């Protein structure tokens, strides 16, 4: 049974070697001549005056976005579960596993709610 995973392991190893190789070669080839004008921040050809980071974003926005993605991915796991639920040989196990999965996510939701991550103000 482990022989069926050999192509996956081969591709994972190959992709890892290629990614590390590309990073290594690009570090050798890239020009290394920083100078003051090159290191300045500018946008749209206009020199920045004063502090370049003028807009501040609250971290709360990103927390809400991450929580949305997390609970949105949960719905992706519900579709295969609904398909497998029709198979009588695995239906009971799939039913129990989905309740465990939803239970863990519910604990995470209660924790995030308790910490105030879902408050808009």
C-alpha positions in Angstrom: 0.0 0.0 0.0 2.9 2.4 0.7 4.1 2.0 -2.9 1.1 4.0 -4.1 2.6 7.1 -2.3 6.0 6.8 -4.0 5.0 9.2 -6.9 3.6 11.7 -4.5 6.8 11.6 -2.4 8.9 11.8 -5.6 7.0 14.9 -6.8 7.2 16.5 -3.3 10.9 16.0 -3.2 11.4 17.2 -6.8 9.4 20.4 -6.2 11.3 21.0 -3.0 14.7 20.6 -4.7 13.6 22.9 -7.6 12.3 25.6 -5.3 15.5 25.6 -3.2 17.6 25.5 -6.4 15.7 28.5 -7.9 16.2 30.5 -4.7 19.9 29.6 -4.6 20.5 30.5 -8.2 18.6 33.8 -8.0 20.7 34.8 -5.0 23.8 34.2 -7.0 22.6 36.0 -10.2 20.8 39.0 -8.8 22.7 42.3 -8.7 23.8 43.5 -5.3 24.3 47.2 -5.6 22.0 49.0 -3.2 22.4 52.8 -3.0 20.4 55.5 -1.2 18.1 56.5 -4.1 17.3 52.8 -4.7 16.4 52.2 -1.1 14.0 55.1 -0.8 10.3 54.4 -0.9 8.2 56.0 -3.6 4.8 55.3 -5.2 3.7 56.1 -8.7 6.9 58.0 -9.4 6.2 60.5 -6.7 8.7 60.9 -3.9 7.3 60.4 -0.4 7.4 63.3 2.0 7.3 62.6 5.7 6.4 59.2 7.0 5.5 56.8 4.2 3.2 54.6 6.3 0.3 57.1 6.6 -2.6 54.6 6.7 -2.9 52.4 9.7 -5.1 49.4 9.7 -6.5 47.8 12.8 -5.5 44.2 13.3 -9.1 43.4 14.1 -10.0 43.5 10.4 -7.4 40.8 9.7 -8.6 38.7 12.6 -12.2 38.8 11.2 -10.9 37.9 7.7 -8.9 34.9 9.0 -11.9 33.7 11.1 -14.1 34.0 8.0 -11.7 32.0 5.9 -11.4 29.3 8.6 -15.1 28.8 9.0 -15.6 29.1 5.2 -13.2 26.2 4.7 -15.3 24.2 7.1 -18.2 24.3 4.6 -15.8 22.8 2.0 -15.4 19.7 4.2 -19.2 19.4 4.6 -19.7 18.5 0.9 -17.5 15.4 0.7 -19.0 14.3 4.1 -22.5 14.6 2.6 -21.5 12.4 -0.3 -19.9 9.7 1.9 -22.9 9.8 4.2 -24.9 7.9 1.6 -22.6 4.9 1.7 -24.0 2.5 4.4 -20.6 0.9 5.2 -19.0 4.1 6.4 -22.0 6.3 7.2 -21.9 5.8 11.0 -18.2 6.6 11.3 -18.5 9.6 9.0 -21.4 10.9 11.0 -19.4 10.7 14.3 -16.3 12.2 12.7 -18.2 15.2 11.4 -19.7 15.8 14.8 -16.2 15.8 16.3 -15.0 18.2 13.5 -17.9 20.6 14.1 -17.4 20.3 17.8 -13.8 21.3 17.6 -14.7 24.3 15.3 -17.5 25.2 17.7 -15.0 25.3 20.6 -12.8 27.6 18.4 -15.8 29.8 17.7 -16.7 30.1 21.4 -13.1 30.9 22.2 -12.9 33.6 19.5 -16.2 35.0 20.6 -15.1 35.0 24.3 -11.9 36.9 23.4 -13.9 39.5 21.6 -12.6 38.7 18.1 -16.1 38.9 16.6 -17.0 42.4 18.1 -17.3 45.0 15.4 -16.7 48.1 17.6 
